Amino acid sequence: MVSRKSQGARHINCTAEPAIAVLGARLAVIAAGIALWFTTSVWVCHGESLARVRQAFGGNFPRLQQLKDRYDPANLFHRNQNIPPSS
């Protein structure tokens, strides 16, 4: 229900407040997920140290390093989230 104030501004009935609270709670969960993604994601490791890249890839790092040894031993593809060859 919408009523007019004397200055012409719209006043929304208070029945919308619970829906707004639910929306706010859902947006807070989404924002927390985005913040977690930006602090842990591999895709935002541009120019990071080897320790940070190793942390981002976790248990997959040794396997990925073996692939790097086999297919890119000269480290030609060294941009972005670089996994250097083990040698």
DSSP file (Angstrom, degrees, kcal/mol; ACC not computed):
  #  RESIDUE AA STRUCTURE BP1 BP2  ACC     N-H-->O    O-->H-N    N-H-->O    O-->H-N    TCO  KAPPA ALPHA  PHI   PSI    X-CA   Y-CA   Z-CA
    1    1 A M              0   0    0      0, 0.0    12,-1.2     0, 0.0     2,-0.4   0.000 360.0 360.0 360.0 130.5    0.0    0.0    0.0
    2    2 A V  E     -A   12   0A   0     10,-0.2     2,-0.3     8,-0.0    10,-0.2  -0.931 360.0-177.8-116.1 133.2    1.4    3.4   -1.0
    3    3 A S  E     -A   11   0A   0      8,-1.4     8,-1.4    -2,-0.4     2,-0.4  -0.911  24.5-118.3-125.5 157.1    0.4    6.7    0.4
    4    4 A R  E     -A   10   0A   0     -2,-0.3     2,-0.2     6,-0.2     6,-0.2  -0.770  17.4-148.9 -97.9 136.3    1.5   10.2   -0.5
    5    5 A K    >   -     0   0    0      4,-1.6     3,-1.3    -2,-0.4     6,-0.0  -0.511  35.1-102.6 -89.9 170.5    3.3   12.6    1.9
    6    6 A S  T 3  S+     0   0    0      1,-0.3    -1,-0.1    -2,-0.2    -2,-0.0   0.800 120.6  54.8 -67.0 -27.9    2.8   16.3    1.6
    7    7 A Q  T 3  S-     0   0    0      2,-0.1    -1,-0.3     1,-0.0     3,-0.1   0.482 118.1-108.5 -84.1  -1.0    6.2   16.8   -0.1
    8    8 A G  S <  S+     0   0    0     -3,-1.3     2,-0.1     1,-0.3    -2,-0.1   0.439  73.1 139.0  90.6  -0.2    5.3   14.3   -2.8
    9    9 A A        -     0   0    0      1,-0.1    -4,-1.6    -5,-0.0     2,-0.3  -0.470  55.8-112.9 -76.3 151.0    7.8   11.6   -1.6
   10   10 A R  E     -A    4   0A   0     -6,-0.2     2,-0.5    -2,-0.1    -6,-0.2  -0.648  23.5-158.1 -86.1 140.2    6.5    8.0   -1.6
   11   11 A H  E     -A    3   0A   0     -8,-1.4    -8,-1.4    -2,-0.3     2,-0.4  -0.980   8.8-151.1-117.7 120.6    6.0    6.2    1.7
   12   12 A I  E     -A    2   0A   0     -2,-0.5   -10,-0.2   -10,-0.2    -2,-0.0  -0.762  24.6-109.0 -95.6 136.5    6.1    2.4    1.5
   13   13 A N    >   -     0   0    0    -12,-1.2     3,-1.3    -2,-0.4     4,-0.1  -0.234  26.9-116.9 -59.4 149.5    4.0    0.4    4.0
   14   14 A C  G >  S+     0   0    0      1,-0.3     3,-1.4     2,-0.1    -1,-0.1   0.480  98.7  89.7 -70.7  -3.8    6.1   -1.4    6.7
   15   15 A T  G 3  S+     0   0    0      1,-0.3     4,-0.4     2,-0.1    -1,-0.3   0.679  79.9  62.7 -69.2 -14.4    4.9   -4.8    5.5
   16   16 A A  G <> S+     0   0    0     -3,-1.3     4,-2.1     1,-0.2    -1,-0.3   0.636  79.5  87.2 -82.0 -14.1    7.8   -4.9    3.1
   17   17 A E  H <> S+     0   0    0     -3,-1.4     4,-2.3     1,-0.2    -1,-0.2   0.872  84.7  50.8 -59.0 -43.0   10.4   -4.8    6.0
   18   18 A P  H  > S+     0   0    0      0, 0.0     4,-2.2     0, 0.0    -1,-0.2   0.913 111.4  49.0 -61.9 -39.4   10.5   -8.7    6.5
   19   19 A A  H  > S+     0   0    0     -4,-0.4     4,-2.4     1,-0.2    -2,-0.2   0.894 111.1  49.9 -65.5 -38.7   11.1   -9.3    2.9
   20   20 A I  H  X S+     0   0    0     -4,-2.1     4,-2.6     2,-0.2    -1,-0.2   0.882 109.3  52.0 -66.5 -38.1   13.9   -6.6    2.8
   21   21 A A  H  X S+     0   0    0     -4,-2.3     4,-2.2     2,-0.2    -2,-0.2   0.904 110.5  47.9 -64.6 -41.0   15.5   -8.3    5.9
   22   22 A V  H  X S+     0   0    0     -4,-2.2     4,-2.3     2,-0.2    -2,-0.2   0.928 112.4  49.0 -64.4 -45.1   15.5  -11.7    4.2
   23   23 A L  H  X S+     0   0    0     -4,-2.4     4,-2.5     1,-0.2    -2,-0.2   0.910 110.5  51.3 -60.5 -42.9   17.0  -10.1    1.0
   24   24 A G  H  X S+     0   0    0     -4,-2.6     4,-1.9     1,-0.2    -1,-0.2   0.893 109.7  49.5 -61.5 -40.9   19.6   -8.4    3.1
   25   25 A A  H  X S+     0   0    0     -4,-2.2     4,-1.7     2,-0.2    -1,-0.2   0.900 111.8  48.4 -66.0 -40.5   20.5  -11.7    4.8
   26   26 A R  H  X S+     0   0    0     -4,-2.3     4,-2.1     1,-0.2    -2,-0.2   0.901 110.7  50.5 -66.8 -40.5   20.8  -13.5    1.5
   27   27 A L  H  X S+     0   0    0     -4,-2.5     4,-2.8     1,-0.2    -1,-0.2   0.855 106.5  55.9 -65.5 -34.1   23.0  -10.7    0.0
   28   28 A A  H  X S+     0   0    0     -4,-1.9     4,-2.1     2,-0.2    -1,-0.2   0.898 107.4  49.0 -64.2 -40.0   25.2  -10.9    3.1
   29   29 A V  H  X S+     0   0    0     -4,-1.7     4,-2.0     2,-0.2    -2,-0.2   0.914 112.5  48.0 -64.6 -42.9   25.8  -14.6    2.4
   30   30 A I  H  X S+     0   0    0     -4,-2.1     4,-2.3     1,-0.2    -2,-0.2   0.924 111.1  50.5 -63.7 -44.3   26.6  -13.9   -1.2
   31   31 A A  H  X S+     0   0    0     -4,-2.8     4,-2.4     1,-0.2    -1,-0.2   0.885 109.2  51.6 -62.4 -38.8   29.0  -11.1   -0.3
   32   32 A A  H  X S+     0   0    0     -4,-2.1     4,-2.2     2,-0.2    -1,-0.2   0.896 109.7  50.2 -65.0 -39.1   30.8  -13.4    2.2
   33   33 A G  H  X S+     0   0    0     -4,-2.0     4,-2.3     2,-0.2    -2,-0.2   0.898 110.6  49.0 -64.5 -41.0   31.1  -16.0   -0.6
   34   34 A I  H  X S+     0   0    0     -4,-2.3     4,-2.3     2,-0.2    -2,-0.2   0.912 110.7  50.4 -64.9 -42.4   32.6  -13.5   -3.0
   35   35 A A  H  X S+     0   0    0     -4,-2.4     4,-1.3     1,-0.2    -2,-0.2   0.904 110.9  49.2 -62.6 -41.0   35.0  -12.2   -0.3
   36   36 A L  H  X S+     0   0    0     -4,-2.2     4,-1.4     1,-0.2     5,-0.3   0.907 110.0  51.7 -63.8 -41.7   36.1  -15.8    0.3
   37   37 A W  H  X S+     0   0    0     -4,-2.3     4,-2.5     1,-0.2     3,-0.3   0.910 108.9  50.1 -61.7 -42.7   36.6  -16.4   -3.4
   38   38 A F  H  < S+     0   0    0     -4,-2.3    -1,-0.2     1,-0.2    -2,-0.2   0.760 113.7  45.5 -70.4 -23.2   38.7  -13.3   -3.8
   39   39 A T  H  < S+     0   0    0     -4,-1.3    -1,-0.2    -3,-0.2    -2,-0.2   0.663 128.1  23.4 -92.6 -15.9   41.0  -14.3   -0.9
   40   40 A T  H  < S+     0   0    0     -4,-1.4    -2,-0.2    -3,-0.3    -3,-0.2   0.539  89.9 115.4-124.1 -11.0   41.4  -18.0   -1.9
   41   41 A S    ><  -     0   0    0     -4,-2.5     3,-0.9    -5,-0.3    15,-0.1  -0.318  58.3-141.5 -72.3 144.9   40.8  -18.3   -5.6
   42   42 A V  G >  S+     0   0    0      1,-0.2     3,-1.4    14,-0.2    -1,-0.1   0.823  97.1  67.6 -65.9 -32.9   43.5  -19.3   -8.0
   43   43 A W  G 3  S+     0   0    0      1,-0.3    -1,-0.2     2,-0.1     3,-0.1   0.513  96.7  51.6 -76.3  -3.8   42.3  -16.9  -10.6
   44   44 A V  G <  S+     0   0    0     -3,-0.9    -1,-0.3    -7,-0.2    -2,-0.1   0.002  77.7 103.6-116.0  28.7   43.2  -13.8   -8.6
   45   45 A C    X   +     0   0    0     -3,-1.4     3,-1.7     3,-0.1     2,-0.3  -0.133  43.9 157.6 -98.9  35.7   46.8  -14.8   -7.9
   46   46 A H  T 3  S-     0   0    0      1,-0.3    35,-0.1    -3,-0.1    33,-0.0  -0.466  75.2  -5.0 -67.8 122.2   48.4  -12.5  -10.5
   47   47 A G  T 3  S+     0   0    0     33,-0.6    -1,-0.3    -2,-0.3    34,-0.1   0.689  98.4 150.7  72.0  18.7   52.0  -11.8   -9.6
   48   48 A E    <   -     0   0    0     -3,-1.7    -1,-0.2    32,-0.2    34,-0.1  -0.335  49.9 -94.9 -81.5 164.5   51.8  -13.8   -6.3
   49   49 A S     >  -     0   0    0      1,-0.1     4,-2.2    -2,-0.1     5,-0.2  -0.276  34.7-107.7 -72.2 162.9   54.6  -15.6   -4.7
   50   50 A L  H  > S+     0   0    0      1,-0.2     4,-2.8     2,-0.2     5,-0.2   0.872 120.3  56.7 -60.3 -37.0   55.2  -19.3   -5.2
   51   51 A A  H  > S+     0   0    0      1,-0.2     4,-2.1     2,-0.2    -1,-0.2   0.902 107.7  47.4 -62.0 -40.5   53.9  -20.0   -1.7
   52   52 A R  H  > S+     0   0    0      2,-0.2     4,-2.2     1,-0.2    -2,-0.2   0.899 113.2  47.6 -68.8 -40.3   50.6  -18.3   -2.4
   53   53 A V  H  X S+     0   0    0     -4,-2.2     4,-2.2     2,-0.2     5,-0.2   0.914 111.5  51.3 -66.1 -41.9   50.2  -20.1   -5.7
   54   54 A R  H  X S+     0   0    0     -4,-2.8     4,-1.4     1,-0.2     7,-0.3   0.903 111.0  48.7 -60.4 -41.4   51.0  -23.4   -3.9
   55   55 A Q  H  < S+     0   0    0     -4,-2.1    -1,-0.2    -5,-0.2    -2,-0.2   0.900 109.8  51.9 -65.1 -40.8   48.4  -22.6   -1.3
   56   56 A A  H  < S+     0   0    0     -4,-2.2   -14,-0.2     1,-0.2    -2,-0.2   0.890 114.2  41.5 -65.5 -39.8   45.8  -21.8   -3.9
   57   57 A F  H >< S-     0   0    0     -4,-2.2     3,-1.8     1,-0.2    -1,-0.2   0.675  90.7-179.6 -83.0 -17.0   46.2  -25.1   -5.8
   58   58 A G  G ><  -     0   0    0     -4,-1.4     3,-1.6     1,-0.3    -1,-0.2  -0.252  64.2  -1.7  59.6-135.0   46.5  -27.1   -2.6
   59   59 A G  G 3  S+     0   0    0      1,-0.3     4,-0.4     2,-0.1    -1,-0.3   0.600 127.7  66.6 -67.6 -13.0   47.0  -30.8   -3.0
   60   60 A N  G <> S+     0   0    0     -3,-1.8     4,-2.5     1,-0.2    -1,-0.3   0.626  76.7  87.9 -81.4 -13.6   46.9  -30.5   -6.8
   61   61 A F  H <> S+     0   0    0     -3,-1.6     4,-2.4    -7,-0.3     5,-0.2   0.904  85.7  48.6 -57.9 -48.1   50.2  -28.5   -6.9
   62   62 A P  H  > S+     0   0    0      0, 0.0     4,-1.8     0, 0.0    -1,-0.2   0.909 113.8  47.5 -60.0 -40.7   52.6  -31.5   -7.1
   63   63 A R  H  > S+     0   0    0     -4,-0.4     4,-1.8     2,-0.2    -2,-0.2   0.904 112.8  48.6 -65.7 -41.0   50.6  -33.2   -9.9
   64   64 A L  H  X S+     0   0    0     -4,-2.5     4,-2.2     1,-0.2    -1,-0.2   0.856 108.7  54.0 -67.1 -34.6   50.4  -29.9  -11.8
   65   65 A Q  H  X S+     0   0    0     -4,-2.4     4,-2.3    -5,-0.2    21,-0.4   0.866 105.8  52.8 -67.8 -35.3   54.1  -29.4  -11.4
   66   66 A Q  H  X S+     0   0    0     -4,-1.8     4,-1.8     2,-0.2    -2,-0.2   0.907 109.5  49.1 -64.0 -41.2   54.7  -32.9  -12.9
   67   67 A L  H  X S+     0   0    0     -4,-1.8     4,-2.9     1,-0.2     5,-0.4   0.893 109.6  52.0 -63.4 -39.3   52.6  -31.9  -15.9
   68   68 A K  H  X S+     0   0    0     -4,-2.2     4,-2.3     1,-0.2     7,-0.2   0.907 107.5  52.4 -63.3 -41.5   54.6  -28.7  -16.1
   69   69 A D  H  < S+     0   0    0     -4,-2.3    -1,-0.2     1,-0.2    -2,-0.2   0.879 116.0  41.0 -59.4 -38.7   57.8  -30.7  -16.1
   70   70 A R  H  < S+     0   0    0     -4,-1.8    -2,-0.2     2,-0.1    -1,-0.2   0.908 128.6  24.0 -79.3 -43.7   56.5  -32.9  -18.9
   71   71 A Y  H  < S+     0   0    0     -4,-2.9    -3,-0.2     1,-0.2    -2,-0.2   0.653 134.4  23.0-104.0 -17.5   54.8  -30.4  -21.2
   72   72 A D    ><  +     0   0    0     -4,-2.3     3,-1.7    -5,-0.4    -1,-0.2  -0.347  61.5 152.3-145.9  59.8   56.5  -27.0  -20.5
   73   73 A P  T 3  S+     0   0    0      0, 0.0    -4,-0.1     0, 0.0    -1,-0.1   0.766  77.7  56.3 -65.6 -23.4   60.0  -27.6  -19.0
   74   74 A A  T 3  S-     0   0    0     -3,-0.1    -5,-0.1    -5,-0.0    -2,-0.0   0.475 108.5-126.1 -84.9  -1.5   61.2  -24.3  -20.3
   75   75 A N    <   +     0   0    0     -3,-1.7     3,-0.2    -7,-0.2    -3,-0.1   0.882  53.4 156.3  58.3  42.2   58.4  -22.5  -18.5
   76   76 A L        +     0   0    0      1,-0.2     2,-1.4     2,-0.1     3,-0.2   0.897  68.2  56.1 -62.1 -41.5   57.2  -20.8  -21.7
   77   77 A F        +     0   0    0      1,-0.2    -1,-0.2    -5,-0.1    -2,-0.1  -0.646  68.8 136.2 -93.2  78.8   53.7  -20.3  -20.2
   78   78 A H        +     0   0    0     -2,-1.4     4,-0.3    -3,-0.2    -1,-0.2   0.357  33.8 105.1-109.8   3.3   54.8  -18.5  -17.0
   79   79 A R  S    S+     0   0    0     -3,-0.2     2,-0.1     2,-0.1    -2,-0.0  -0.280  76.1   6.6 -80.8 170.9   52.2  -15.7  -16.9
   80   80 A N  S    S+     0   0    0      1,-0.1     2,-1.6     2,-0.1   -33,-0.6  -0.366 133.7   7.3  60.5-126.2   49.2  -15.5  -14.4
   81   81 A Q  S    S-     0   0    0     -2,-0.1     2,-0.2   -35,-0.1    -1,-0.1  -0.618  87.3-158.7 -89.5  81.4   49.3  -18.3  -11.8
   82   82 A N        -     0   0    0     -2,-1.6    -4,-0.1    -4,-0.3   -29,-0.1  -0.405  17.8-169.6 -71.5 129.9   52.7  -19.7  -12.6
   83   83 A I        -     0   0    0     -2,-0.2     3,-0.1   -19,-0.1    -8,-0.1  -0.944  23.4-147.4-110.9 104.0   53.6  -23.3  -11.6
   84   84 A P        -     0   0    0      0, 0.0   -15,-0.2     0, 0.0   -16,-0.1  -0.326  22.6 -97.2 -72.1 154.4   57.3  -23.5  -12.3
   85   85 A P        -     0   0    0      0, 0.0   -19,-0.1     0, 0.0   -20,-0.1  -0.324  32.3-120.0 -62.4 154.6   58.9  -26.8  -13.4
   86   86 A S              0   0    0    -21,-0.4   -20,-0.1     1,-0.2   -21,-0.0   0.742 360.0 360.0 -72.2 -20.8   60.4  -28.7  -10.5
   87   87 A S              0   0    0    -14,-0.1    -1,-0.2     0, 0.0     0, 0.0   0.480 360.0 360.0 -88.0 360.0   63.9  -28.6  -12.0
